[in-house]
Amino acid sequence: MPNLTENNFSNTVMYNVKLLIVQVLVGILLYVNGVMIFTFLKKKVFWLETRYILFAQTLFVDSTNMLLTDLTMVGGFHRYPVHIIPCCIFCTLMSLLSICTPVTLAAMCLERYVAICMPLRHPSISTPKNTSIGVLVIWTVSFVIPLFVLIVFLVYTSPIGLGSYVVCSLEVMLQVKWLADTRAACLQILFIISFCLVVSTYIKIMLAARSASDNKKSTNKSLKTVILHGIQLFLCMLQLLMPYIEMPLWKVDLVLFQNVKYSNFVLFMISPRCLSPLIYGLRDKKFCQALKHYAFCGVSLDDKKYKIRHVKTIPLEV
């Protein structure tokens, strides 16, 4: 009996330490993303360029998804029961945001391809109207799979089941085997399409870099940007497939399930979200100048020195 009490106490301490580490990491990333979103909103010059609009959308989606997933994980660690209907809505929203990120990354790679390989047509293609249409298409594509899963789950679940309370997790909605298999197949198709798009844009930009006599530095930066987007895409798609690794553990060993879920959250939720601030927050000179100004509240930076003016030339530095 004393050994059992000691084990429970040590497990509780371990869980609390893990949750504390996650909260610190999530808090830091939410602060960084929040400053970047604030920077985007304050500088209207960024509203006119497609890549910054897509970047701001990525920051918003990642921040919201990370916050919702963190709340779900905390509730799972404490075994907090939630009514199944709000849980389904919650999980559907998380699934929507999780799919939206890789689709947006693929669109950002496509935008870099147009900027580098079709510089003369880039201003006519990357217009505010076309960008709005592209954002609408991204959200529409991202919503198809989560909406399908939600509808099938509500149809197949009995009225008694719809009135029950559960520990909220995406695994709750994937109890029907064919539904889980269909979702996995759709995600794999989405990953293949996105991956082929990233690889093709990388090859096109690489060929343009070899043939270009000027702006090689900017073209090489675009190549590195596409590579980083590819890494983000790979990690994000792995995160979408994690429920299929966690589901067998959920039914067998709850402690192991929570440990695996914690590791997956750190590796496949937090890690790829750290790359977005790196790609545009530090590597993009124009955005970095404005970011420094607002990150330090404009105390040590001269507004005139860091004032950003819209340049009509095509930005090719990233």
N, C-alpha and C positions, 0 to 999 in steps of 0.2 A: 504493500500500500504506500509506504513512503517513497519507494522508487517511482511508482506511477505518478504521484504528486509532483515529484521532482522533474519527471519527463514532461508533464503538462506545463509546468512553470517554465522550463527551458524552451519548449516549443512556443509558448506565448511570448517570451522575450525575443526569440528569433524572429517571429512574425512582426513584432513591433519595430524591431531594428530594420527589417526589410522595408516595411511601410514608411518608416522615417526616411530612409535613403531614397525611395521612390518619390516621396513628397518633395524632398529637396531638389532632386533632378527635374521634376515636373515644374516646380516653382521657378527655377532658373530659366527653363526653356519658355515658360509662359511669359516671364518678364521680357526676355529677349525678343520673342515674337510680338509681344505687345508694343514694345518700343518701335519695332520695324513697321508694324501696321500703322502706328501713330505717325511715323515719318512719312509713309506713303500717303496718308490722308492729308497731311499738312502741306505737302509739296504737290501742287496741281500739275506740275510738269510730268510727274510720273503717271498721271491719269491718261496721258495721251499715247503711251507706249505699251504695246501688247504684252511684252515680256514682264513689265512691272505689274501690270494688272493680274496676269496669271500668277506671278510671284506672291502678290498680296492675297489672292484667293487661296494659294497653297498654305500661307501662314495662318489664315483664318480657319481653314479646314483642319489643319494639323493641330492647332491650339484647341479647337472645340472637341475634336476626336480624342485628343490626349486627356482632356479634362473629363469627358464622359467615361472613357475607358478606365481612368484612374478611380473614379467614383464607383464603377462596377467592381473593380478589383478590391477596393477597400470593403465594400459590402460583402463580397465573397469571402474575404478573410475573416470577417466578423460574423458570417453566416446570418446576415440580416434578411429576413423574409420580405418579399415584395409581391404585390398582386401581379398576376401573370400578364394582364393586359398592358399596364404601364411598362412592364419589363419588355414586352414584345416591341412596343413603340420605341423604347430606349435602345434596344438592340438593333432595330431596323435603322434608326438614325445613325448609330455607330457604324453599321455595315455600309450605309450610304456614304459616309465621310471617308471610310477606309478605301472604298473603291474610287472615290473622287480624286484622291491624291495621285495614284499611278496614272489615271487618265489625264490629269492636268500635267503631269511630268512629261507624258508623251506629246501633249500639245506644245509644251515649252521647247522640247527638242525640235519639233516641226517648225516652230517660229524661228529658231536659230538657223535651221536649214534655209528657210526663205530669206533671212537677213544676209546670209553669207553667199549662197549660191544664186540668188535672184535679187541682187541689191537694187536694181532699177525698178523692179516690180514691188519691192517690199513696202514702200509708202502707200501704194494703192491697195495692197492686200491687207496690211495691218492697220486698218482704219478702226475707229471706235465702233462703227456699226458692225463690221465683221468680227471684231473682238467680242461684242455682246452676243452675237449669234454663236460664236465658238463656245463661250461660257455656258450658254443655254444648252448647247449640244452636250457638253461635258456633264452637266448636272442631270440631263435626261438619260444619257447612257448609264451613269452611275446609279440611277434610281431604279433601273429595270430589275436587276437581280434581287435587291432587298425587298421591293414591292411584291415580286413573285413569291419569295419565301414567306412573307407575312400573310399573303392571301391564302396560300396552300396550308400554312400552319393553322390559321383560323378555321378553315373548312374542315380539316382533319381532326381537330381537337373537340372533344365532347363538351357540352355545356357545363358539366361538373368540373372538367379540367380548366375551363376558362374562368372559373370562380376560385381557383386554388391560389395559394401563395407559394412562391419558389425563391431560391437564392438566384438572383438575376444573373444570367450568363447567356451568351449566344447559343451554347449547347442545348439550352431548353427548347429552342425552335428547330433543332435539327434531329429530333427523335425519329422522324420518318426517314427510313433509309434511302428511298429513291429521291427524296427531296434533298438530302445531304449530298448524294452522289451527283444530282443535277447541278446543284450550286457549285460543287467542286469542279465539274466539267466546264461550266460557264466561266469560272474564274481562270481555269487553265487556258481556255480559248482567249480570254481577255489578255492574259499575260503573254501568250504567244504573239498576238497582234501588236501589243505595245512593245514587246522586245524586238520584233522585226522592224517596227518603225524607228526605234532608237538606233539599231544597228545600221539600217539603211541611211539614216540622216548622218551618222558618224562617218560612213564610207563616203557619202557625197561631199561632206565638209572636208574630209581628208584629201580627196581628189582635188577639191577647189584650193586647198592650202598648197598642194604641190605645184599647181599650175599658176597660182597667183604670183605676180611679181612684186606687189606691194601689199600692205596690211597683213603680212604674214603673222605678226605678233597677235593681232586681233583674231585672226582665223585659228591660230593655235589655242588661244584662250577659249574660243567657242568649242573646239575639240575637247578640251578638258572639262568644259561645262557639260557637254553631252555625256561624257564618261561618268561624271558625278551624278547626273540625272539617271543614268543607267543603273548605278549602284543603289540609288534611292528606290528606283522602280523595283529592283530585285528584292530588296529588303521589305518593301511594302507588300509585294505580292506574297512573300513568305509569311508575313504577318496575317494575311487573309486566309492562308491555308492552315494556320496554327490550330484552329478549333478541331480539325480532323485528327491532330496528334493528341490534343487534350481530352477529347471525348471518351476514348477507352479508359483513360486514367480517372475521369470523373466518376465512372461507375464502379471502379475497383478500389482505388486508394485515394482518399480525399487529400491527405497530406502531400502525397506525391503530385497530385493534380495542382494544388496551390503553388508548390515549388516550381513546377514546370511553367505554370501561368505567369509567375513572377519573372522567371528568366526570359520568357518570350516577350513580356512587356518591355523589359529593359533592352533586349537585343533588337527586336523587330518593330517596336513602337517608338522608343525614345531615340535609338541610334540613327535611323534615317532622317528623323526630324532635326537632328543636329547639323545635317548637311546644308539645309536651306539657308540658315544664317551665314554659313561659310561661303556658299556660292554667290549670293548677292549682297550680303551684309559686309563682307570683307574684300572680296575680289572685284566687286563693281565699284569703281572709284567715285562715280557720281552719287550712287546711293550711300556709299560709305561716308562721304563728306557730310551729307544731311543726317545720317545716323549718328555720327559723332556729336553733331550739334545738339540733337535732341536727347541723346543718351546722357550727356553731361549738363542738360538743362540750359545750354547756351552760355554757361558761366565763363568758361575759359576760351571760348571760340568767338571770333569776330564774325558777326552776321554778314558783313559786306564781303569778307574773305570767302565765306562758305556759301554765299548766295548762289543758287543754281538757276541758270537761265536755260531756257529751252533752245537747243541748237537744232536747226533744221536738217543737218546732215544725219545720215543713218548711223545709229550707234552700233559699232561692231566690236566693242572692247570685251564683251562677254559672249 
